[in-house]
Amino acid sequence: MSVVQNITNIRKQLPKHVQLVCVSKFHPVEAIQTAYDLGERIFGESRAQELVEKQARLPKDIEWHFIGSLQTNKVKQVVPLATLIHSVDSIKLLEAINRYAENQHIISHLLLEVHVAKEDTKHGFSIEEIKTFFSHKSWEAYPAVRICGLMTMGTNGVTEEANRTEFELVANLFKEIQQTFETPYFKTLSMGMSNDYKIALEAGSNMVRIGSSIFGNRTY
């Protein structure tokens, strides 16, 4: 099916309050332009250099989301271009983003990545680390960032029920933080990709990251 048909079908399945991130990493600018022409404005990239190159070639009203693992030495490339960074997985990275944003007199919007997947290749804070971070009001130490919510990835190759359990853990954590702390920017729960976004929606996700179901298999 074409990109247009794929987006049309996915849009029919998404509630109005759910934001769609079209994961465009490894896909050509022509495919992104097709999605843009259909009305999509949020695109997800996972490599700093690819983000820089695509941002320069595509319409300037695109909201670029950085969804990949971000190395601290790439912060200066990503922070000025990313409307939202999904993958803040350590205090070290949080500090680096805040330091660069302060120096540039800008505000960086980001999500904290929660690690619940049973895979060592995935990163992030544990649920207990997130709870400690908020209970200590640790965000106050980072004035140049806005913590806008949480992101997680489910375990690959497990049952739907196992994925559902993982997503529900993070959704419950998200609700607990919203209800307990005064965090005015904390509104985004980014869960669900092409293979599991329907389960994530049922668990409470309000942002999904969909790539292959829109653009097809990636060209590396």
Buried (B, 14 or more C-beta within 10 A) or exposed (E): EEBEEBBEEBBEEBEEEBBBBBBBBBBEBEBBBBBBEBEBBBBBBBBBEBBBEBBEEBEEEBBBBBBBBBEBEBBBBBBBBBBBBBBBBBBEBBBBBBBBBBEEEEBBBBBBBBBBBEEEEBBBBEBEBBBEBBEEEEBEEBEBBBBBBBBBBBBBEBEEEBBBBBBBBBBEBBEBBBEEEEBEBBEBBBBBBBBBBBBBBBBBBBBBBBBBBBBBEEEE
